[in-house]
Amino acid sequence: MSSGSEKKRVQFRAPRGLVERADALAAVFETDRTDILISALREYLRDAAHSDEVKQEIADAFYDDDITFEELKDLVGHEEAANFRLLKEQLSDEFVDEVAEELADS
């Protein structure tokens, strides 16, 4: 993920009413639509990182190697990411040990 100061241009389509509401809020705060959307995105990502359901989805993506540790850390913070990485390593070790035991027993 990028640092907070690095900018990347994005383009997307949104429902007209939603854009109009963002524009109205921008007028109230004497700013532009981009600032409103960035603020809303930051708040959404911060809230999502505190949702147990979203955290589990993020952890699952990490366990399945869909996201890197750095991406995980950006999403949930360093401490929680370290815990997920440790659990992933423990689960992998336990799986290997279980398979080894099963093979030894057969």
N, C-alpha and C positions, 0 to 999 in steps of 0.2 A: 504494500500500500504506500501511497505517497505521503510525503510530509505535509503538515498543515499549511505551509506557505506556498507550496508548489501548486500551480493552477492547471486544470485540464478542462478544455472546452467540451461540453456535453450538449446534446440536442435530443429532445423527446417531445412527444405529443401528450397533452393532458386535456381533460375535459374543460371546455370553455368556461364554465361556471367557476371551476377551481382556480383557473388563471385570473379570472376577473376578481375573485376574492383576494388573491395574492396581490394583485395590482392595487386594490382598494386599501389593503393593509399597508402596502408600501407608501401610498399617498399619506396615510395617517402618520407614519413614522418618518416621512420625508426622506425616503430611501428608494431603492429600485427593486424590481421583482427578484433579481438575482440574490440580493441580500436576504430577502424574505425566504426564498427557497433554500438557501444555504442554511439559514437559521433553523428552518423546519426540518431539514435533513439531519442536521447535527442533533437536534432534540429527539428525533425519531430513533436515530442510532444509539444515543445515550440511553433512552428508555428501553429499547430492544435488548441492550446488553444486560439489563437488570431483570428481564423476564426469564423465569426458569424454563419456560417452554422454548423460547428462542435460544437460550444458552445450550439447551440440550440439542437443538438442531445444529448449532455451531459446533458443538463437541462432536456430534455424529459426522459432520463434514470433515473435521480434523481426523477423526479415527479412520475414516474412509479415504484419507489422503486427497480430499477434494480442495482443501485449503492448507497453506503452509503454516508453520508455527508463528512466523512473523504476522501473517494475516490474522491468525487466532489471537495473538497478543494485541493487535490493533482493535479487535472487536470486543474482547472481554477483559483486557488489562493483563499486566505481566503475571501477577500472582495466580489468578484463575487459570491463565494459559499454562503456567508451570504445573499446576495441579492436573490439568487435563493431559499434559504430556507425560507426566509420571504415571497416571492411570493407564494411558495407552501402552506405555512400556510394560507395566505390570500385567495388563491383560494379554499382551503378546507373549510374555514369558510364561504366564499361567497356561495359555493355550498350547504352547510348545511342550510344556511339562505334561499336560494331560494327554496329548497325542503320544508322547514318548511312553507314558505309563500304559496306555491302551495297546500300543504296539508290543510292549514288553510282556503284557498279559496274554497276548494271543499267540 
